[in-house]
Amino acid sequence: MAVSADYLTYLVDQLASFARVRSRRMFGGVGLYADDTFFALVADDILYFKVDGTNRADYVARQCEPFRPLARDPDAYSMSYFAVPPDVIEDDDELKSWARKAYKAAAAAQLVKAARKTAKKRPGKRPAKRI
């Protein structure tokens, strides 16, 4: 899942009109963040954006491949990230639109995760002690 420094620099430059994007190396790939929201990843010099029900159709219509962390196993699970078509990466307006949708999907997922975490912390009814 190597990512070349030149490709990463290119992507961050391309995304600059969308947001101030920072990158963080992780598990052999790179995570891309905007406002501390993890909305994209790069692996093997392929850009993947976060997807959910609001933007998945864009990727399916373009026959984009989902990110599979275990690429050697074609039946391995895929994550909620899909490859961004190269022509989208090269078109500033199109990239901004796709990035905005990915950011919204990631932000929504963050809210759900935070709500679950909060729900787990709330004290519920405890079973009565047996004596």
Backbone hydrogen bonds, N-H to C=O, Kabsch-Sander energy under -0.5 kcal/mol:
donor,donor_aa,acceptor,acceptor_aa,energy
8,L,4,S,-2.2
9,T,5,A,-2.4
10,Y,6,D,-2.3
11,L,7,Y,-2.5
12,V,8,L,-2.5
13,D,9,T,-2.3
14,Q,10,Y,-2.5
15,L,11,L,-2.3
16,A,13,D,-0.9
17,S,14,Q,-0.6
18,F,15,L,-1.5
19,A,15,L,-2.1
21,V,19,A,-1.0
22,R,33,Y,-2.3
24,R,31,G,-2.1
26,M,29,G,-2.5
29,G,26,M,-2.7
30,V,42,V,-2.2
31,G,24,R,-3.1
32,L,40,A,-3.1
33,Y,22,R,-2.8
34,A,37,T,-2.0
35,D,20,R,-0.6
37,T,34,A,-1.8
38,F,36,D,-0.6
39,F,32,L,-1.7
39,F,37,T,-1.0
40,A,32,L,-1.3
41,L,48,Y,-2.4
42,V,30,V,-2.7
43,A,46,I,-1.9
45,D,2,A,-0.6
46,I,43,A,-1.0
48,Y,41,L,-3.0
49,F,82,F,-2.5
50,K,39,F,-2.3
51,V,80,S,-2.9
55,N,52,D,-1.0
56,R,52,D,-2.0
58,D,55,N,-0.9
59,Y,55,N,-0.9
59,Y,56,R,-0.6
60,V,56,R,-2.3
61,A,57,A,-2.7
62,R,58,D,-0.9
63,Q,60,V,-1.5
64,C,59,Y,-2.8
67,F,81,Y,-3.1
71,A,69,P,-0.7
73,D,70,L,-2.2
76,A,73,D,-2.2
79,M,67,F,-2.4
81,Y,79,M,-1.2
82,F,49,F,-2.3
83,A,65,E,-2.9
84,V,47,L,-2.9
88,V,85,P,-1.0
89,I,85,P,-1.6
90,E,86,P,-1.5
91,D,87,D,-0.7
91,D,88,V,-0.7
92,D,90,E,-0.7
95,L,91,D,-3.2
96,K,92,D,-2.2
97,S,93,D,-2.0
98,W,94,E,-2.6
99,A,95,L,-3.0
100,R,96,K,-2.4
101,K,97,S,-1.9
102,A,98,W,-2.2
103,Y,99,A,-2.8
104,K,100,R,-2.3
105,A,101,K,-2.3
106,A,102,A,-2.5
107,A,103,Y,-2.9
108,A,104,K,-2.4
109,A,105,A,-2.1
110,Q,106,A,-2.1
111,L,107,A,-2.0
112,V,108,A,-2.1
113,K,109,A,-2.3
114,A,110,Q,-2.5
115,A,111,L,-2.4
116,R,112,V,-2.3
117,K,113,K,-2.2
118,T,114,A,-2.4
119,A,115,A,-2.4
120,K,116,R,-1.9
121,K,117,K,-1.2
122,R,118,T,-1.1
